[in-house]
Amino acid sequence: MPSADTASTFQPAALAQALQTATGAGAAIDAAAWPASLAPADIIAVHRERAQRWGDAAQAPQYWKSGGPSRSQPLGHAPLPPQGVHGGGADLRATPFFLRGVEAEIALRLGQSVDADQAAALDEASAAQLIDAMALSIEIVDSRWQQQLQAPAALKAADLLCHGALVLGAWQPYSPVDGSTQRCTVQIGAQPAQAFERSYGLQDPAWLLPQWLRHATAHFGSLRAGTVVTTGSWCGLLQAAPGDAVRVQFDGIGELRVQL
C-alpha cells in the first residue's frame, strides 16, 4: 500500500480497489497510508475506477449524489453503486455501517438521455425540463476510513463523498421545490423529531442540475434516461445508532422510512 509521501506516484486504481475491498468486507482502512492531498482529476479517476468495479464499465452510472452547503461554494459530485440503492422501508440492519449519518434529501430523475454537448448548453430552466420525476431520499453517510469524518477532505471525496447507502421513496411527477417554504421533519429512533425550515442552502434542488450534468457527461459519458441524482441534505448531518428506525417527512411531498 502506498505511503503518505507518494502523491507524485498516486495510482487511482489502487485506491479504488482498497475502497472497494473495504466496502465489501465492512472494514476500515488507514487514511495515513494514502496521500492527504489529491488533484480533482485524481478524485474523478478514483470514482471512474470504482464505477468499473461495481459494474458500470460500459455505461455511465445510473445513480449519483450532488450537492453543497450553498450556491456560493463548490458543489461535490459522485457516482453511487447500484448495490447500495434501496426502496422505501428497507431493512439495513445487516449492512456493516460505521457512522450511520442521516441526510434527508430530494432525488431527481432524468426523463431523457443527456450527452456532453447538450449539458454544456444548459441553464437552470432548461435543465429542469429534463426531469420527469422526483422522490424523497435518505442518504446514509458512512466512511471507509479509520479516521472517519476526520480523514483528509480529498480522501473523503474519493470515498464517494462519504456515501454509505441511498434509500429512495416512490417516484412522483416533478414539480419545483422552494427551499424558503418547504418544511422537512426527521425522526431517528427514540430521539425527538426535528423540524427543518429554510435549511436547504441551494434553495431549489434543480439549481445544481447544469453543474452536475456537465460534470457527469464530461467524465463518464452520456447519461441514460432514468438516471437519478440526489441533491443534498435538508437536515444537515444527523447521527443514528444501530437498530434505529429513521422517518423523513417533507410537507406536501411525502414520507420515507428506513431501518438501520
Summary of the structure (lengths in Angstrom):
residues: 260
radius of gyration: 17.7
end to end distance: 32.6
largest distance: 52.0
contacts: 854
relative contact order: 0.22
helix: 28%
strand: 29%
